[in-house]
Amino acid sequence: MGQGSTPTLGRRIAPAVATPGGSPSARGSARVGGRRRTLGLAAALAYMGPYVASMSALAVVALAFGIVVSLFRYSALNGFHLQYVGLANLRNALSDPIFLSSLVFTGLLLVIPTLLQVFGGLVLAVAVGQYLRPLTSKLVQPFLIVPLFVSPVVAGLLWRVMFTPNVGLFASGGLANINWLGSPLLARIVVFGADLWAWTPFAFVLLLAAVKTLPGTTYEAARLDGASEWTLFWRITVPQLRGAMFTALALEVVNGLYTLPLIYALTSGGPGTSTEPLNYYGFSVGFEQFNLGYAAALFLYLLVIAAIPASALALRLRRETT
């Protein structure tokens, strides 16, 4: 009887063992998981699809309109009469001393404060994430991100009052009579300081999230080997946060282009045009001088500058996901 039952057992067991793709329960779980992912993607597209499509269409239309307007001499001073000039507006900008000055200041604004913002955000993130007690860290973090919730115009007015002679921070003492906003060099330093104060918390938030993912065992092993805190910072923390730092740097460069409200309230581009970045000059040409064609050409140059960090960030994210 045992011999007769063996083929039956073999026939019963063989399909379950030889079936590709695992057991029926595993295949069922895989199908359920795939169905859930598909439904999640469909829900995300349903919620975000209209927004993404409308904003993309708006961006394309605005860009096309700007390119077309830059090809004309289009000004309110001549009754908005269109006169086709081709690439003359773009060529004239290259010989415009104010454009060249604003381009240099834009470059300084995108390099000096941005590097300090990322470095300052890194130091604060490491200090808060690794050296403060959990309760102290939770109490300190809200105070560090307060500038993110301050309007750029309010921040500009605040810094303007602080650096007004005999009124602000230096109301008395040897620095009371210094005209901080009347000197081109000092005014630029004040603008850099205001931009640093406004956007360092942004880098801090990004890098703090990355710091909290670092494995603590690596630091414990290095401390057992006698490594100093400075060595831990430069040899372990910085290399492991390189990707997050690059992301923060690229985003801070984009943030650096959004300085028009801050500078408008702080220095109004002065003294002269020493603190006038390219976006402020384009705003002045378009909405104060009403030369819309030339302003559109200036903003096309600004678009090229903004596309550089955005493209670098997109390429890096693409490498990390492939």
C-alpha positions as CSV (number, residue, x, y, z in Angstrom):
1,M,0.0,0.0,0.0
2,G,2.9,2.3,0.7
3,Q,4.2,1.7,-2.8
4,G,0.8,2.7,-4.3
5,S,0.7,5.9,-2.3
6,T,4.1,7.2,-3.4
7,P,3.1,8.4,-6.9
8,T,0.1,10.1,-5.5
9,L,2.2,12.1,-3.1
10,G,4.6,12.9,-5.8
11,R,1.9,14.2,-8.0
12,R,0.6,16.3,-5.2
13,I,3.9,17.8,-4.2
14,A,5.5,18.3,-7.6
15,P,3.3,21.2,-8.8
16,A,3.9,23.2,-5.6
17,V,7.7,22.7,-5.8
18,A,8.2,23.2,-9.5
19,T,5.9,26.1,-10.1
20,P,8.0,29.2,-11.1
21,G,7.5,32.5,-9.2
22,G,7.2,31.0,-5.7
23,S,4.3,29.8,-3.7
24,P,0.7,30.8,-4.5
25,S,0.6,32.9,-1.4
26,A,3.8,34.7,-2.4
27,R,2.4,35.4,-5.9
28,G,-0.8,36.7,-4.4
29,S,1.1,39.0,-2.1
30,A,3.1,40.3,-5.0
31,R,0.0,40.9,-7.0
32,V,-1.6,42.8,-4.1
33,G,1.5,44.9,-3.6
34,G,1.7,45.7,-7.3
35,R,-1.9,46.6,-7.3
36,R,-1.4,48.9,-4.3
37,R,1.5,50.6,-5.9
38,T,-0.5,51.1,-9.1
39,L,-3.4,52.6,-7.2
40,G,-1.0,54.9,-5.2
41,L,0.6,56.1,-8.5
42,A,-2.8,56.7,-10.0
43,A,-4.0,58.6,-6.9
44,A,-0.8,60.7,-7.0
45,L,-1.4,61.5,-10.7
46,A,-5.0,62.3,-10.0
47,Y,-4.1,64.8,-7.3
48,M,-0.9,66.3,-8.7
49,G,-1.5,65.8,-12.4
50,P,-3.7,68.9,-13.0
51,Y,-1.4,71.1,-10.9
52,V,1.8,69.9,-12.6
53,A,0.2,70.2,-16.1
54,S,-1.2,73.7,-15.5
55,M,2.0,75.0,-13.9
56,S,4.1,73.5,-16.8
57,A,1.8,75.1,-19.4
58,L,2.0,78.4,-17.6
59,A,5.8,78.2,-17.5
60,V,6.0,77.4,-21.2
61,V,3.6,80.2,-22.2
62,A,5.5,82.7,-20.0
63,L,8.9,81.7,-21.4
64,A,7.6,81.8,-25.0
65,F,6.0,85.3,-24.3
66,G,9.3,86.5,-22.8
67,I,11.3,85.3,-25.8
68,V,9.0,86.9,-28.3
69,V,8.9,90.2,-26.4
70,S,12.7,90.3,-26.2
71,L,12.8,90.4,-30.0
72,F,10.9,93.7,-30.1
73,R,11.4,97.3,-28.9
74,Y,8.3,97.3,-26.7
75,S,7.9,100.2,-24.3
76,A,5.2,102.2,-22.6
77,L,7.0,105.4,-23.5
78,N,6.2,104.8,-27.2
79,G,2.6,103.7,-26.6
80,F,3.5,100.0,-26.5
81,H,4.3,100.2,-30.2
82,L,6.0,97.0,-31.4
83,Q,9.2,97.4,-33.4
84,Y,11.1,94.2,-34.4
85,V,14.8,94.5,-33.5
86,G,15.8,90.8,-33.5
87,L,18.6,90.1,-31.1
88,A,19.5,93.7,-30.6
89,N,18.2,93.7,-27.0
90,L,20.4,90.8,-26.1
91,R,23.4,92.3,-27.8
92,N,22.9,95.8,-26.2
93,A,22.9,94.2,-22.8
94,L,26.5,93.0,-23.3
95,S,27.6,96.6,-23.7
96,D,25.4,98.0,-20.9
97,P,27.6,98.9,-17.9
98,I,24.7,98.6,-15.4
99,F,24.0,95.1,-16.8
100,L,27.6,94.1,-16.4
101,S,27.7,95.5,-12.9
102,S,24.5,93.7,-11.9
103,L,25.9,90.5,-13.4
104,V,29.0,90.7,-11.3
105,F,27.0,91.4,-8.2
106,T,24.7,88.5,-9.0
107,G,27.7,86.2,-9.3
108,L,29.0,87.4,-5.9
109,L,25.6,87.0,-4.4
110,L,25.3,83.4,-5.7
111,V,28.8,82.4,-4.5
112,I,29.7,84.1,-1.2
113,P,26.5,83.9,0.8
114,T,25.6,80.5,-0.7
115,L,28.8,78.8,0.4
116,L,28.5,80.3,3.9
117,Q,24.9,79.2,4.1
118,V,25.7,75.6,3.3
119,F,28.7,75.6,5.7
120,G,26.8,77.3,8.4
121,G,23.8,75.0,7.9
122,L,26.2,72.0,8.1
123,V,27.8,73.2,11.4
124,L,24.4,73.9,13.0
125,A,23.0,70.5,11.8
126,V,25.9,68.6,13.2
127,A,25.8,70.5,16.5
128,V,22.0,70.1,16.9
129,G,21.8,66.5,15.6
130,Q,24.9,65.0,17.2
131,Y,25.9,67.0,20.2
132,L,22.8,68.4,21.9
133,R,20.5,66.3,24.0
134,P,17.2,65.3,22.4
135,L,15.1,67.6,24.5
136,T,17.5,70.6,24.0
137,S,17.7,69.9,20.3
138,K,13.9,70.0,20.0
139,L,13.8,73.3,21.9
140,V,16.6,74.9,19.8
141,Q,15.4,74.0,16.4
142,P,12.3,76.3,16.3
143,F,14.5,79.3,17.1
144,L,17.0,78.4,14.3
145,I,14.3,78.3,11.6
146,V,12.5,81.5,12.5
147,P,14.1,83.5,9.5
148,L,12.3,81.1,7.1
149,F,9.0,82.5,8.3
150,V,9.9,86.1,8.0
151,S,8.8,87.9,4.9
152,P,11.7,89.1,2.7
153,V,10.4,92.7,2.8
154,V,10.1,92.6,6.6
155,A,13.6,91.1,6.8
156,G,15.0,93.9,4.6
157,L,13.3,96.6,6.6
158,L,14.6,95.0,9.8
159,W,18.2,95.0,8.6
160,R,17.8,98.5,7.2
161,V,16.9,99.8,10.7
162,M,19.6,97.8,12.3
163,F,22.3,99.4,10.1
164,T,20.9,102.9,10.1
165,P,23.6,105.2,11.8
166,N,22.8,106.3,15.4
167,V,19.6,104.1,15.4
168,G,20.3,100.4,15.0
169,L,22.9,98.0,16.3
170,F,25.5,100.7,16.5
171,A,23.5,103.5,18.1
172,S,26.5,104.4,20.2
173,G,30.2,103.8,20.2
174,G,32.9,104.1,17.6
175,L,30.7,102.5,14.9
176,A,27.7,104.8,15.4
177,N,28.6,107.2,12.7
178,I,29.4,104.7,10.0
179,N,27.1,105.0,7.0
180,W,26.7,101.2,6.4
181,L,24.3,101.6,3.5
182,G,26.0,104.6,2.0
183,S,29.2,102.8,1.1
184,P,29.2,100.4,-1.9
185,L,31.5,97.9,-0.1
186,L,29.7,98.0,3.3
187,A,26.2,97.9,1.7
188,R,27.2,94.7,-0.2
189,I,28.4,93.2,3.1
190,V,25.1,94.1,4.8
191,V,23.2,92.5,1.9
192,F,25.3,89.4,2.1
193,G,24.7,89.2,5.9
194,A,20.9,89.6,5.4
195,D,20.8,86.9,2.8
196,L,22.9,84.7,4.9
197,W,20.6,85.2,7.9
198,A,17.5,84.6,5.7
199,W,18.5,81.3,4.0
200,T,21.0,79.5,6.3
201,P,18.0,77.9,8.1
202,F,17.0,76.3,4.8
203,A,20.3,74.5,4.5
204,F,20.1,73.7,8.2
205,V,16.8,71.9,7.8
206,L,18.0,69.9,4.8
207,L,21.3,68.8,6.3
208,L,19.8,68.1,9.7
209,A,17.6,65.4,8.1
210,A,20.7,63.9,6.5
211,V,22.7,64.1,9.8
212,K,20.0,62.0,11.6
213,T,20.5,59.2,9.1
214,L,24.2,58.8,9.8
215,P,25.1,55.5,11.6
216,G,26.3,56.1,15.1
217,T,28.4,52.9,15.2
218,T,30.9,54.5,12.8
219,Y,31.5,57.4,15.2
220,E,31.8,55.0,18.2
221,A,34.4,52.9,16.4
222,A,36.4,56.0,15.4
223,R,36.3,57.4,19.0
224,L,37.6,54.1,20.3
225,D,40.5,54.4,17.9
226,G,41.3,57.9,19.4
227,A,39.9,60.1,16.6
228,S,39.2,63.7,17.6
229,E,35.9,65.5,17.0
230,W,37.5,67.5,14.3
231,T,38.7,64.3,12.6
232,L,35.2,62.9,12.9
233,F,33.7,65.9,11.2
234,W,36.1,66.1,8.3
235,R,36.7,62.4,7.7
236,I,33.3,60.9,8.4
237,T,30.5,63.5,8.5
238,V,31.5,65.6,5.5
239,P,32.1,62.7,3.1
240,Q,28.9,61.0,4.0
241,L,26.9,64.2,3.6
242,R,28.4,65.1,0.3
243,G,25.3,64.4,-1.7
244,A,23.0,66.3,0.7
245,M,25.5,69.2,0.7
246,F,25.4,69.3,-3.1
247,T,21.6,69.4,-3.1
248,A,21.6,72.1,-0.5
249,L,24.1,74.1,-2.5
250,A,22.1,73.9,-5.7
251,L,18.9,74.9,-4.0
252,E,20.6,77.7,-2.2
253,V,21.8,79.1,-5.5
254,V,18.2,79.1,-6.7
255,N,17.2,80.8,-3.5
256,G,19.9,83.4,-4.1
257,L,18.1,84.5,-7.2
258,Y,15.0,85.4,-5.1
259,T,16.6,88.4,-3.4
260,L,14.6,91.2,-5.1
261,P,12.2,91.9,-2.2
262,L,14.9,91.8,0.4
263,I,17.2,94.2,-1.5
264,Y,14.3,96.4,-2.5
265,A,13.5,97.0,1.2
266,L,17.1,97.0,2.4
267,T,19.1,99.1,-0.1
268,S,16.8,99.7,-3.1
269,G,19.8,98.7,-5.2
270,G,22.0,101.5,-3.8
271,P,24.2,103.3,-3.3
272,G,24.1,103.9,-7.0
273,T,23.8,100.4,-8.5
274,S,26.3,98.6,-6.3
275,T,23.7,96.3,-4.7
276,E,21.6,95.8,-7.8
277,P,21.5,92.2,-8.9
278,L,20.2,91.2,-12.3
279,N,16.7,90.5,-11.3
280,Y,16.4,93.9,-9.6
281,Y,17.8,95.6,-12.7
282,G,15.3,93.7,-14.9
283,F,12.5,94.8,-12.5
284,S,13.7,98.4,-12.7
285,V,13.9,98.4,-16.5
286,G,10.6,96.8,-16.9
287,F,8.4,98.4,-14.3
288,E,10.1,101.7,-13.5
289,Q,11.4,102.6,-17.0
290,F,8.7,100.6,-18.8
291,N,11.1,99.2,-21.3
292,L,9.5,95.8,-21.5
293,G,11.5,94.4,-24.5
294,Y,14.8,95.1,-22.9
295,A,13.7,93.8,-19.5
296,A,12.6,90.5,-21.2
297,A,16.1,90.2,-22.6
298,L,17.6,90.7,-19.2
299,F,15.5,88.1,-17.6
300,L,16.5,85.6,-20.4
301,Y,20.1,86.0,-19.2
302,L,18.8,85.4,-15.6
303,L,17.0,82.3,-16.8
304,V,20.3,80.9,-18.2
305,I,22.0,81.6,-14.9
306,A,19.2,79.8,-13.0
307,A,19.3,76.8,-15.3
308,I,22.9,76.0,-14.5
309,P,22.4,74.8,-10.8
310,A,19.0,73.4,-11.7
311,S,20.5,71.2,-14.4
312,A,23.4,70.1,-12.2
313,L,20.9,69.1,-9.5
314,A,18.7,67.2,-12.0
315,L,21.7,65.3,-13.4
316,R,22.9,64.3,-9.9
317,L,19.5,63.1,-8.9
318,R,19.3,61.1,-12.1
319,R,22.6,59.4,-11.4
320,E,21.5,58.5,-7.9
321,T,18.2,57.0,-9.1
322,T,19.8,54.9,-12.0
